[in-house]
Amino acid sequence: MQTVNGLLAFLILWHGANGFSSTGAHRHVSAGASRRLRNNSLSPLRVTSTKTEEELREKLARNNEDLSEVDSKVLENFGGLEDAQFLAEIKKERPYFAVLAEKASETVDSILKTSKSERPDSSSSTGVPKPRVVVLGTGWAAHALLKEIDASKFEVTTVSPRNFFLFTPMLAASAVGTVEYRSITEPIRKVNPEANYLEATCTGIDVAQKTITCENVVCEGTTCTIEDFELPYDYLVVSVGATTNTFNTPGVMEHCIFLKQVQDAQKLRKAIGNCFERANLPTVTEEQRIAALTFAIVGAGPTGVECCAELRDFIEEEGPRFYPHLLKYVRIKLIEASDKVLSVFDGALQKAAVSSLTERSTKLIDDGFIETEMTEVLLKVGVKAVTGTQLELSDGSNIPYGLAVWAAGNGPLPLVLDLIQGVEEQKEKAAWGRGRLVTDDWLRLLGAPSVFALGDCAVINDKPLPQTAQVASQQGTYLARLFSRGFEFSATVPQKNTDNEGVEAAAGGSAASSDGSDTPLGEDGGEKVPLSEKLGLSIVKGKFAKPFQFLNLGILAYTGAGGALAQVQVGKESVKSTGATGYLLWRSIYLSKQVSWRNRLLVGTDWVKTKIFGRDITRL
């Protein structure tokens, strides 16, 4: 029964709303504590409890809480142990099924919201300026936020040099022609028509002045210039993702192909064809053919493994049709510095992945195209340097190659590093962040509470999460709902305004609902109270926002030849699938996770087209 429930939760919730996960339990809080949390008072609190400090500390210890983990500045703002205890309680991790229930209620809220035929008028009839929310990036976190945020309450602007959302898990498939690039992209303007989009690159953030500096390319005729402009904000959401980490390995930037953007997949697709065409020339020796058709993939995480699997599928399925005489020269090397592939997976699934990549029976041997398996997995060996013709490994050996793909981890973008250096609290937390922006449990940047950081460029203080699309998407949805439901972020714990004030308070004006009336948001005359709030799943005491809590639904990886790994999380246990069963889960979930019906139709059509007609090897 647990397995069935886990699979149903995995399929339904992964397809549904991806956010507003939270933590904490319902506990009593004194009236004084509640009042000070609302006002964020800096004055000392009176401790009305008759217990001594030692007794209160013992009580906290019994509740598995450690006051040393509570920030000293928070204690100063709260002024007493009762408030510190409330903060510790609200930040407590919730049970898996409690968060699952919250996710289910949020999914219902999202379905009811999207079923409405009309959206509120985005114009402000009161003349009061709406708070300006600037979103940097168009990746998973930004897309989820833009999809969920009520842009009728805010002036939402997205800034990114990329005007589309990219379904990154299928980049490897697009690099070999299993699916087309445009099938896994969606224009960002379609996500939320009420939000503005600026095609530009953010080059600087001034948290003191609340402005960002941007650069955009302006072309007139055949002449192009770079122009700068500034953009003010009330709230800034930094969701710029990460770049590929080269670990300062010499030659990587010059000679390797990455797999982060559509341009990378296009470049890789052309390079694969070029390797075969070069090896086919009559002037090339046998040794040169082997080198030209040696494909080296550095990094055995999900990106590297799926790239290896897709490349092998391409060679096995298209090679006999187009390059039968060259197949005996093909070599695929998957290189990993650690002692395992897919480190986030269970050990049994890791072994299954290696077996699928290296030991599966192949029709190429039976038909006489090759004599031995073409794929080799090299563990516990790093890359010291990359030249134009070979990889220099840490064990002293060299691998001549025709194509090298670098998929060895994430690194920070210059904008993120500059922001870390510009905020004192971020510099103090630099050792913990390791190149990422450090936030509190509500995703606010430490040292700059009007700035939020989501996705691969951020890490929650003392709560590291994996750098995955699943985490980023849930964070974006969570933050969007805090915005849309009128939470104030200036308090230590974000809270709903119980007075006659709405979201316009952030801009210094009085509140009004979107239709111009004086009814406070979330009350009888305004918006319906979300189901998760009615049930007390997403807020405490009717107004305090619970912190973000990631709901791990599981992980997937394609291993080639119609096989995949699926590790579905059910609480602390996991349901594991391999082979055809894992492949069915992988395909169904990836298809359902496409961000529009257009994408689902295109991806499904590409799969059918590839199965019937094969992949297009044209190099355009």
Secondary structure, DSSP 8 states (H G I E B T S, - for coil): -HHHHHHHHHHHHHHS-----B--------HHHHHHHHHT--S-------S-HHHHHHHHHHTT--GGGS-HHHHHHH-SHHHHHHHHHHTS---HHHHHHHHHHHHHHHHHHHT-S-----S-TT-----EEEEE--SHHHHHHHHHS-TTSSEEEEEES--EEE-GGGHHHHHTTSS-GGGGEEEGGGT-TTSEEEE-EEEEEETTTTEEEEEEEEEETTEEEEEEEEEE-SEEEE----EE--TT-TTHHHH-B--SSHHHHHHHHHHHHHHHHHHTSTT--HHHHHHHTEEEEE--SHHHHHHHHHHHHHHHHHHHHH-TTTGGG-EEEEE-SSS-SSTTS-HHHHHHHHHHHHTS--HHHHTTS-SS--EEEE-S--EEEE-SSEEEETTS-EEE-SEEEE---EE--HHHHHHHHHSHHHHHTHHHHSSSEEE-TTSEETTEEEEEE-GGGEEETTB-----HHHHHHHHHHHHHHHHTTEESSSSS-EE--SS--GGGGGTS----TTS-S--TTSTTSS---HHHHTTSSEETTTEE--B-----EEEEEEETTEEEEEEEETTEEEEE-HHHHHHHHHHHHHHTSSSHHHHHHHHHHHHHHHHH-------
